[in-house]
Amino acid sequence: MAIKSDNSESRTPADIVRTLRSGIGRVSEEVIEEIQTRIPEYARPSDEIYMKVVRMTVEQAIEGFLDRVESPDAPWDPEPFRMIGKGEAAEGRNLEPLQAAMRLGARVGWRRLTEIAGPLGLSPQSLYDLGEAIFVYLDQLADAAAEGFDEARAHAAGEIDRRRGRLLDLLLSRPPAGSEAIADLAKAAGWRLPRTVACVALDDQHGRVPPLPPDVLTGHERAVPCLLVPDPAGPGRAQTLQHALRGRRAAIGPGVPLVSAATSLRWAGEALELSRRGVLPRGLLRCEDHLATLVVFKDEELVSALAETRLAPLADLRPTQQDRLAETLLAWLRHGRGAGEVAAKLHVHPQTVRYRLRQLEELYGDQLADPDIRFELEIALRARQAARTPR
């Protein structure tokens, strides 16, 4: 910003800058002392290298301001202050201490200007213009530092994401990667190794899930989009997942030791596929709630062969008869031998159940007395029921 001259006795910008430059050292010391007194993050008087950097930064800021006063149209290089912002990010601080330090520096600079305004012969308008120039310059420094800070944080976050992606690949690899390699990459990714994990298979027809706790590893770009959740039985984990995955198709695998993460994902993937086929419900599934169905459908060809053998006595009946007798037989196998108990489960009259059971005895004969056959019948009937139940 140009400093206007409103009378012939006022100094020119060059005269003002020359006078101010001669006192840079003293003003710099005042600024540094004020910053260290008021901002604990910068109070490191015993760290000579750090203090040298602070002094150089303060002097560079003052020199830059005087250059702007002297040549307001000259190009300005914000890179040094972008680097300062990056340094703050590397130190693990937010921008508040730096912004506070800049405001203090501007305040000290303004105080020094007002002290020497009289001896310099500055007119009120020139003093006003200098004050405005200080605060415009302060905004530019703050913007440059914020840009560098954001860039550094984004780069760090991107690097962490890349490391976590590689870590997820290692954890889900078959055979599992070595524990030492996993531990090293987990440390580099800032991820604490848990005792147990559970994997979540996600339906790729939906977008990314809402934000999750930072220790949840995400694999949205994998062939089977997934999450890896550490300590799945921990406080609040179930509620967090339920909230984040509400309204989408997903399956949560069983909790397993860290080295078995791939197994948890495999079960979750199989549950998700059964959900797509309508065998399991839509929405968020927990494999632990559907283990019997997952086991039954693990080898469908074998189950089909078993069903063909054990359900052969029903084959010649009409479809509606098959359905009624299969439903009654499964309830009888699952809930007891009494007609009253089976009738209560099926919501029919006990006499209806007795009639159906007599039909089944005629069809199966002595087979229903064999515990092995009853076990195989239950597997076949559960598979039939799961395959036919609308979802």
C-alpha positions in Angstrom: 0.0 0.0 0.0 1.4 3.4 -0.9 1.8 5.9 1.9 0.2 9.2 0.8 1.8 12.6 1.4 -0.8 15.2 2.5 1.6 18.1 2.9 5.1 19.1 1.8 6.6 18.6 5.2 5.7 14.9 5.4 8.4 12.3 4.8 8.3 10.2 1.7 7.8 6.4 1.9 11.5 6.0 1.2 12.5 8.2 4.1 10.1 6.4 6.4 11.4 3.0 5.4 15.0 4.0 5.8 14.3 5.2 9.3 12.3 2.0 10.2 14.9 -0.3 8.7 17.5 1.1 11.1 15.5 -0.1 14.0 14.6 -3.6 12.7 16.9 -5.4 15.2 15.3 -3.7 18.2 11.7 -4.2 17.0 12.5 -7.8 16.3 13.7 -8.4 19.8 10.6 -6.7 21.2 8.3 -8.9 19.0 10.2 -12.1 20.0 10.0 -11.2 23.7 6.3 -10.4 23.5 5.6 -13.7 21.7 7.6 -15.8 24.1 6.0 -14.1 27.1 2.4 -14.5 25.9 2.4 -17.7 23.8 3.8 -20.8 25.7 4.2 -22.8 22.4 7.0 -20.5 21.4 8.8 -20.1 24.7 12.0 -22.1 24.0 14.8 -19.7 24.9 17.3 -22.5 25.5 16.8 -24.0 22.0 19.3 -22.0 20.0 18.4 -23.4 16.6 14.7 -22.8 17.2 15.4 -19.3 18.4 17.5 -18.6 15.3 14.5 -19.7 13.1 12.1 -17.5 15.1 14.4 -14.5 14.9 14.9 -15.0 11.2 11.1 -15.3 10.6 10.3 -12.2 12.6 13.0 -10.1 10.7 11.8 -11.5 7.4 8.2 -10.5 8.2 9.3 -6.9 9.1 11.6 -6.6 6.1 8.8 -7.9 3.9 6.4 -5.2 5.3 8.9 -2.5 4.7 9.5 -3.7 1.1 5.7 -3.5 0.6 5.7 0.1 1.9 8.6 1.1 -0.3 7.4 -0.7 -3.5 3.7 -1.6 -3.1 3.3 -2.8 -6.7 6.3 -5.2 -6.5 5.5 -8.9 -6.7 5.3 -10.6 -3.3 6.5 -14.2 -2.6 4.3 -15.9 -0.1 6.4 -19.1 -0.1 8.4 -18.4 3.2 5.2 -18.0 5.1 3.6 -21.0 3.4 6.7 -22.9 4.7 6.0 -21.5 8.2 2.5 -22.9 8.0 3.8 -26.3 7.0 6.2 -26.2 9.9 3.4 -25.6 12.3 1.6 -28.7 10.9 4.8 -30.7 11.2 5.0 -29.6 14.9 1.5 -31.0 15.5 0.0 -27.6 16.3 -3.0 -25.9 14.9 -2.8 -22.4 13.5 -4.0 -20.5 16.6 -0.5 -20.0 18.2 0.9 -18.7 14.9 -2.0 -16.4 14.3 -1.7 -15.1 17.8 2.0 -14.5 17.3 1.3 -12.6 14.1 -1.2 -10.4 15.9 1.3 -9.7 18.6 3.9 -8.8 16.1 1.6 -6.4 14.3 0.6 -4.8 17.7 4.3 -4.3 18.6 5.0 -2.9 15.1 2.1 -0.5 15.4 3.2 0.6 18.8 6.7 1.4 17.6 5.3 3.4 14.6 3.1 5.6 16.9 6.1 6.2 19.1 8.3 7.5 16.3 5.5 9.2 14.4 6.3 12.6 15.8 10.1 12.6 15.2 9.5 11.3 11.7 7.1 14.1 10.9 4.4 11.6 9.9 1.1 13.3 9.1 -2.1 11.7 10.5 -3.0 10.4 7.0 0.4 8.8 6.5 0.1 7.2 10.0 -3.3 5.9 9.1 -2.1 4.5 5.8 0.8 2.7 7.6 -1.5 1.2 10.1 -3.9 -0.1 7.4 -0.9 -1.5 5.5 0.2 -3.4 8.6 -3.1 -5.2 9.0 -3.5 -5.9 5.2 0.0 -7.4 5.3 -1.0 -9.4 8.4 -3.9 -10.9 6.6 -1.7 -11.9 3.6 0.8 -13.5 5.9 -2.0 -15.4 7.7 -3.5 -16.6 4.4 -0.1 -17.8 3.1 0.6 -19.7 6.4 -2.9 -21.2 6.4 -2.4 -22.4 2.8 0.9 -24.1 3.7 -0.6 -25.6 6.8 -3.6 -27.0 4.9 -1.3 -28.4 2.2 0.9 -30.1 4.8 -2.0 -31.6 6.7 -3.6 -32.8 3.4 -0.4 -34.4 2.4 0.1 -36.0 5.8 -3.5 -37.3 5.8 -3.0 -38.7 2.3 0.1 -40.5 3.3 -1.6 -41.9 6.3 -4.5 -43.1 4.1 -2.0 -44.8 1.7 -0.2 -46.5 4.6 -3.5 -47.7 6.0 -4.6 -49.0 2.6 -1.3 -51.0 2.4 -1.9 -52.2 6.0 -5.4 -53.4 5.1 -4.0 -55.3 2.1 -1.5 -57.0 4.4 -4.1 -57.9 7.0 -6.4 -59.4 4.4 -3.7 -61.2 2.4 -3.6 -65.0 2.1 -1.5 -66.4 3.5 -1.4 -63.8 6.3 1.6 -61.4 6.2 4.3 -61.8 8.9 3.5 -60.2 12.2 6.7 -58.0 12.1 5.7 -56.5 8.7 2.2 -55.8 10.0 3.5 -54.2 13.2 6.0 -52.0 11.3 3.4 -50.7 8.9 0.8 -50.3 11.7 3.2 -48.1 13.6 3.9 -46.0 10.4 0.2 -45.6 9.8 -0.5 -44.6 13.4 -2.7 -47.7 14.0 -2.8 -49.5 17.3 -2.7 -53.3 16.8 -5.9 -54.8 18.4 -6.4 -58.3 19.8 -9.5 -58.9 17.7 -11.1 -57.5 14.5 -14.3 -58.0 12.5 -14.6 -57.2 8.8 -17.6 -55.7 7.2 -18.5 -56.5 3.6 -20.2 -53.6 1.8 -22.6 -53.6 -1.1 -20.8 -51.6 -3.8 -24.1 -50.2 -5.1 -24.0 -47.6 -2.4 -21.5 -44.8 -1.9 -19.0 -44.3 0.8 -20.2 -44.8 4.4 -20.4 -41.8 6.7 -17.4 -41.0 8.9 -16.3 -43.7 11.2 -13.9 -43.8 14.2 -10.4 -43.1 12.9 -9.1 -46.6 13.9 -11.5 -48.3 11.4 -9.6 -49.2 8.2 -11.5 -48.7 5.0 -11.2 -50.5 1.7 -13.8 -48.9 -0.5 -11.7 -49.5 -3.7 -11.2 -53.3 -3.1 -13.0 -55.9 -5.2 -15.3 -56.5 -2.2 -15.6 -53.0 -0.6 -15.0 -53.5 3.1 -14.2 -52.1 6.6 -11.9 -53.6 9.2 -13.2 -52.8 12.7 -10.8 -53.2 15.6 -12.1 -54.6 19.0 -15.6 -55.1 17.5 -17.0 -56.1 20.9 -15.8 -52.8 22.5 -18.1 -50.2 24.1 -20.2 -48.4 21.5 -18.8 -50.3 18.5 -22.1 -52.0 17.6 -24.1 -48.8 17.8 -21.6 -46.9 15.8 -21.7 -49.4 13.0 -25.5 -49.6 13.1 -25.7 -45.9 12.7 -23.1 -45.6 10.0 -24.5 -48.5 7.9 -28.2 -47.8 8.4 -30.2 -48.1 5.1 -27.5 -50.0 3.2 -26.8 -53.7 2.5 -23.8 -54.9 4.5 -22.6 -57.9 6.5 -20.5 -57.9 9.6 -18.2 -60.9 9.9 -17.4 -62.7 13.2 -14.9 -61.2 15.6 -11.6 -63.1 15.1 -7.9 -62.7 16.1 -6.1 -60.1 14.0 -4.2 -62.8 11.9 -7.6 -64.2 10.8 -9.0 -61.0 9.4 -9.3 -62.5 6.0 -11.6 -65.2 7.4 -13.9 -62.7 8.9 -14.2 -60.9 5.6 -14.8 -64.2 3.8 -17.8 -65.0 6.0 -19.1 -61.5 5.7 -18.8 -61.7 1.9 -20.7 -65.0 1.8 -23.4 -63.5 4.0 -23.7 -60.5 1.8 -24.1 -62.7 -1.3 -26.8 -64.7 0.4 -28.6 -61.4 1.2 -28.4 -60.4 -2.5 -30.0 -63.7 -3.5 -32.7 -63.2 -0.9 -31.7 -66.1 1.3 -30.8 -63.7 4.1 -32.5 -60.4 4.9 -31.6 -57.1 3.4 -29.9 -54.4 5.6 -27.1 -54.9 8.1 -26.4 -58.5 8.8 -24.4 -60.0 11.6 -22.9 -63.4 10.6 -23.1 -64.5 14.2 -26.9 -64.3 13.9 -27.0 -66.5 10.8 -24.3 -69.1 11.3 -26.6 -72.1 10.7 -27.7 -70.7 7.3 -24.1 -69.9 6.4 -23.0 -73.4 7.2 -25.9 -74.9 5.3 -25.2 -72.9 2.2 -21.4 -73.3 2.4 -21.6 -76.2 -0.1 -24.9 -75.9 -1.9 -24.3 -78.8 -4.2 -23.8 -81.1 -1.2 -26.9 -79.7 0.5 -28.9 -80.1 -2.7 -27.8 -83.8 -2.9 -28.7 -84.3 0.7 -32.1 -82.6 0.2 -32.8 -84.7 -2.9 -32.3 -87.8 -0.8 -34.0 -86.9 2.4 -36.9 -85.0 0.9 -37.6 -87.7 -1.7 -40.7 -89.0 0.1 -42.3 -85.6 -0.5 -41.4 -85.4 -4.2 -44.7 -86.8 -5.5 -47.0 -84.5 -3.6 -48.5 -81.3 -4.9 -46.4 -78.2 -4.1 -48.8 -76.9 -1.5 -48.8 -80.3 0.2 -45.0 -80.3 0.1 -44.9 -76.9 1.7 -47.3 -77.8 4.5 -45.6 -81.1 5.4 -42.1 -79.7 5.1 -43.1 -76.8 7.4 -44.7 -79.2 9.9 -41.8 -81.6 9.9 -39.2 -78.8 10.5 -41.2 -77.4 13.4 -41.5 -81.0 14.8 -37.7 -81.5 14.5 -36.9 -78.1 16.0 -39.4 -77.6 18.7 -40.4 -81.0 20.1 -42.5 -84.0 19.5 -45.8 -82.7 20.9 -48.6 -81.7 18.6 -49.6 -78.9 20.8 -46.2 -77.3 20.8 -45.8 -77.6 17.1 -49.3 -76.2 16.5 -48.4 -73.2 18.7 -45.3 -72.5 16.6 -47.3 -72.9 13.3 -50.4 -71.1 14.5 -52.7 -73.9 13.5 -55.0 -76.3 15.4 -53.3 -79.3 17.1 -55.6 -81.6 15.2 -54.2 -80.3 12.0 -50.7 -81.0 13.2 -51.7 -84.6 14.2 -53.1 -85.2 10.7 -50.0 -83.9 9.0 -47.7 -85.9 11.3 -49.6 -89.1 10.4 -49.0 -88.3 6.8 -45.3 -87.9 7.5 -45.1 -91.2 9.3 -46.7 -92.9 6.4 -44.2 -91.3 4.0 -41.1 -91.7 6.1 -41.8 -94.8 8.1 -39.1 -95.8 10.5 -36.7 -93.2 9.2 -38.0 -90.6 11.6 -36.8 -92.7 14.5 -33.2 -92.5 13.3 -31.4 -89.5 15.0 -28.8 -89.2 12.1 -31.6 -89.1 9.5 -33.5 -86.5 11.7 -30.3 -84.4 11.8 -29.9 -84.6 8.0 -33.6 -83.8 7.5 -33.3 -80.7 9.6 -30.4 -79.5 7.5 -32.3 -80.1 4.3 -35.5 -78.5 5.5 -33.6 -75.4 6.9 -32.0 -75.0 3.5 -35.3 -75.4 1.8 -37.0 -72.9 4.1 -34.1 -70.3 3.7 -34.2 -70.6 -0.1 -38.0 -70.2 -0.3 -38.5 -67.4 2.3 -39.2 -64.0 0.7 -36.8 -61.3 1.9 
